[in-house]
Amino acid sequence: MQHYALKALLGNLIIRAPLHNPSLILDIGCGTGPVTRELGALYPSAHSIYGIDLSPVPPTSTDASLPNVSFICSDARKLIGLDPRLPTGTADFIFNRLLLCGMTDWPGYVRDVFKMLKPGGWVEMQDFEEMFYLRGEKMDGEKKWRWLREFRRGARGKGMDLDCGRNMRGYMLDAGFVDVDARQFVVAVLEGSGYARDGGGLGVGDW
Ligand SMILES: C[S@@+](CC[C@H](N)C(=O)[O-])C[C@H]1O[C@@H](n2cnc3c(N)ncnc32)[C@H](O)[C@@H]1O
């Protein structure tokens, strides 16, 4: 359901990067692989589309129709440039979504992604800023809610960045990326879905 909600948020698109005839695609932290499989269906002429995750990806009935899609169960950072399937400088497109509660070293990770990318290739990182806004104004949620304070404190202690969605642009520029485009999408959780729809976003009430 989360996959379809996020897709709806992006105007029914899974990715927004302008890809043309990609050959090697990576979906890092692919979870159960919904994006990897959709990319397989969208780019049947791609040579290889790898979904990479720390956990094994459960097979589905559509896998046989996606011969160029395969899944690797590993820490992505231990593969890039080290696994024979993933030499540096060879990926046409690298995607990750919702890594915010998994990644503990964003600057290092984004540098690895930069190394993995072919010159002229594209990267798309879709993630959250785990913060609340009221009519566009940032709320002092940490002051208001103990659960948020503790959540953010615990995450910080583990090296996670719960604002990675907002900070991604900076991570990319620091890693050497050029032509970086950051877009924000609103998910309404407190105000109902009307506000989000007015702003072109998504309300949790819609799902
Ligand atoms: C919240 S899930 C998102 C799944 C999927 N991207 C989606 O949007 O449906 C985050 C996933 O990232 C994986 N992950 C976190 N760190 C990783 C790493 N270093 N290498 C590979 N996978 C990782 C986790 O195992 C988890 O399945």
The ligand as an ORCA input file, in Angstrom:
! r2SCAN-3c Opt
* xyz 0 1
  C      11.739      1.313      4.510
  S      12.428      0.073      3.494
  C      12.102      0.752      1.872
  C      11.900     -0.314      0.834
  C      11.717      0.145     -0.601
  N      12.804      1.037     -1.026
  C      10.390      0.830     -0.814
  O      10.371      2.057     -0.906
  O       9.381      0.124     -0.890
  C      14.193      0.315      3.645
  C      14.976     -0.895      3.169
  O      16.344     -0.530      3.060
  C      17.123     -1.675      3.386
  N      18.495     -1.217      3.684
  C      18.889     -0.354      4.644
  N      20.234     -0.182      4.591
  C      20.682     -0.953      3.553
  C      21.961     -1.215      3.005
  N      23.064     -0.646      3.514
  N      22.052     -2.052      1.944
  C      20.952     -2.636      1.447
  N      19.714     -2.438      1.923
  C      19.578     -1.603      2.975
  C      16.359     -2.296      4.552
  O      16.675     -3.664      4.722
  C      14.898     -2.080      4.135
  O      14.354     -3.189      3.454
*
